[in-house]
């Protein structure tokens, strides 16, 4: 939100393509801060070569640093590529339910360290792309 005008500002857009059966696929293109749409695969590009959208998913943040999404103890977490053994800078926590069937006792959330607030936009876009890809590969 713009603090002066109190208007929401679009920071990212994802473009989905429809499959033949009418279902929505994973995002095919990404636009950050009004730039041109570019293929979603280019978001994951590192040093000119597209990286694998597997367990360790890499991207370059707005701050110029490279980050890796990895899964530890069943939870996706984000670490800096130059220090992969350090404490994660972001961790996704899944929802919890009462007795596994009732209302949620805890909503899902993304815990982000203050050190990466500068690159929060690209962090959230990377999480959405990674999670949609993971869910789609789970269906297939």
N, C-alpha and C positions, 0 to 999 in steps of 0.2 A: 504494500500500500504506500502510495506517495504521501509522506507526512504533511506536505503543505496543502495539497488539493483534496486529500482523503479519498482519492480514487484508486481503484485496483489497477495494477499494471501487469500486462501480460508479459511473462518472462520466458515462457516456453510453450510450444505447440507440438502435438504429435498427430501425424496423419495416418489413419488406418485404411487399409484396403479391404474390400469385401471379398470373401471367397465365393466360389460358385454356388455353394449352398446357402448363401446369405449371411453366414456367420462372419463376425469381424476377426481379422487376423491380428498378429502382433503389429505394432506400428511400423510403417514402411518408410517414414520420413520424420525428421526432427527439425524444428526451427527454434533457435535460442535468441532471445532479445532482438527480435525483428530481422534477423539475418535471413538469407535464403534457405528454403527447405533443402535439406541434404539427406541422402539415404541413411537410415538408422544404423546400418552397419558401419558407416564412417564415424559415428560417434565413438565406437570402440576402437578405432584405428590408433595404433601406437607406432611411431617411427616409420610410417609409410606402409605398414602391413596390418591388415585387419586381424584382430585377435579372436580367439575362440570364445564363444559364449558359453563356455562350460563352467566348471566349478570356480575357477579363478577368472573373473571378468575384469578387464582393465579399461580405464578411460583417463583422459586428461582433464583436470578440473580447470575452472576459470582462473585459479591462482597459478596455473602453469605446472603444477605438480601432478604426478601420475598416481592413481589410486587403484586398488584391486578389491573387487567384491569377492569374498570367499565365504564358504559355509563352515561354521564351527558349531558343534553340538546342535546341529539342526537349525541354527539361526544364521541368516545372512549378516555378515559384518564387513565393514569397509576399513582397510588399512592403507597407509601410504606405501607405495611400491619401494621406496628407498629404505624403509624400515618395517618390513613385513612381520617381524616378531614383536613389535611394540603393541601397546594397548590400542584396540580399534578406535577409529575416530567416529564411527557410526555403527549402530547395531539395531536391527529390526527385531522387535518383540511381537510374537504372535498373540492373538486373542486367547483368553482363557474363559472357560465356561464352568458354571456351577454343576458339579456331578456329570460333566461332559454332555449334558443335554439341555439344560435350562439357559436362561439369559446369560449374556456375557458378564463375567465378573471383572474382566479387564479388556478394554478395547485395544486393538493392535496399535503400535506406535513405533516411530523411528527415533531412537535416542542419538542425538548428534552432539559431539564435543564442541565447545566454543572455538577451538582452534581452526575449524573448517567452515565457519559461518560465511567467510568471503566467497566460498565456492558452493554454497548451499543450493543454488539453482541447478547447477550441473549434477550435483550429488543426488538430488531428488529425481531428476530426469533419468539418471543412470539407474537408480533403484527401480523406477517404474518399468524401464525397458528390460532390465534383468529379470524382474519378477514376472512380467508378462511372458517373456521367453521361457522361463522355467515352468510356468503353469501350462503353457501351450505344449511344451515337450512332454509334460506329465500326461496330458490328454492323449497324445499319440502313442 
